[in-house]
């Protein structure tokens, strides 16, 4: 199967006691194979203006945030397709 050019990276935000353990447990329960990063202070989420989770964030291959939001499957699908088409 050919790569689509899309990498999924999840960011766990605002956990309290043991964020690394909680994120690992969540990924295990839901069989998540994607990379999971931690934003324990919420600083990255705040810089993006994120007020609730989950929130979709699309970042291009240059590291530029291209979309924050995209709450419906149709919005997210269109945004991903547009971003991949630019390559």
C-alpha positions as CSV (number, residue, x, y, z in Angstrom):
1,X,0.0,0.0,0.0
2,X,1.4,3.4,-1.0
3,X,1.9,6.1,1.6
4,X,-0.6,9.0,1.4
5,X,1.9,11.5,2.8
6,X,-0.2,11.8,5.9
7,X,1.2,11.2,9.4
8,X,-1.1,11.2,12.4
9,X,0.4,12.6,15.6
10,X,-1.8,13.0,18.7
11,X,-1.1,15.5,21.4
12,X,-2.4,14.8,24.9
13,X,-3.2,18.0,26.7
14,X,-4.0,19.0,30.3
15,X,-3.5,15.7,32.1
16,X,-2.9,16.0,35.9
17,X,-1.2,13.3,37.9
18,X,0.9,11.2,35.5
19,X,0.5,12.4,31.9
20,X,2.8,10.0,30.3
21,X,1.2,7.0,32.0
22,X,-2.3,8.3,31.3
23,X,-1.6,8.9,27.6
24,X,0.0,5.4,27.3
25,X,-3.0,3.8,29.0
26,X,-5.5,5.6,26.8
27,X,-3.5,4.6,23.6
28,X,-3.5,1.0,24.8
29,X,-7.2,0.9,25.6
30,X,-8.1,2.3,22.2
31,X,-5.4,0.5,20.3
32,X,-3.9,3.8,19.0
33,X,-0.7,3.2,17.0
34,X,-0.1,6.9,16.2
35,X,2.6,8.9,17.9
36,X,1.4,10.6,21.1
37,X,3.1,13.7,22.3
38,X,2.4,15.5,25.6
39,X,1.5,19.1,26.2
40,X,1.4,18.9,30.0
41,X,1.2,22.7,30.5
42,X,-1.3,23.3,27.7
43,X,1.1,25.9,26.3
44,X,1.0,24.6,22.7
45,X,-2.8,24.3,22.8
46,X,-3.0,27.9,24.1
47,X,-0.8,29.2,21.4
48,X,-3.1,27.6,18.8
49,X,-6.2,29.1,20.5
50,X,-7.6,25.6,21.4
51,X,-10.2,25.8,24.1
52,X,-11.5,22.2,24.1
53,X,-10.5,18.7,23.1
54,X,-10.4,16.9,20.9
55,X,-9.4,19.4,18.2
56,X,-7.9,18.7,14.8
57,X,-4.8,20.5,13.8
58,X,-3.3,20.1,10.3
59,X,0.4,21.0,9.9
60,X,2.1,20.9,6.5
61,X,5.4,19.3,5.8
62,X,7.2,22.6,6.6
63,X,5.8,22.7,10.1
64,X,3.2,25.4,9.4
65,X,-0.2,25.1,11.0
66,X,-2.7,25.2,8.2
67,X,-5.9,24.5,10.0
68,X,-7.3,24.3,13.6
69,X,-10.7,22.9,13.9
70,X,-12.4,20.9,11.2
71,X,-15.1,19.4,13.3
72,X,-17.1,17.4,10.8
73,X,-15.7,14.4,8.9
74,X,-16.5,16.3,5.6
75,X,-14.5,19.4,6.7
76,X,-11.6,17.3,7.9
77,X,-11.6,15.2,4.7
78,X,-11.6,18.2,2.5
79,X,-8.8,20.0,4.4
80,X,-6.6,16.8,4.3
81,X,-7.2,16.3,0.6
82,X,-6.4,20.0,-0.1
83,X,-3.2,19.8,1.9
84,X,-2.1,16.6,0.3
85,X,-2.9,17.9,-3.2
86,X,-0.4,20.8,-2.7
87,X,2.6,18.5,-2.5
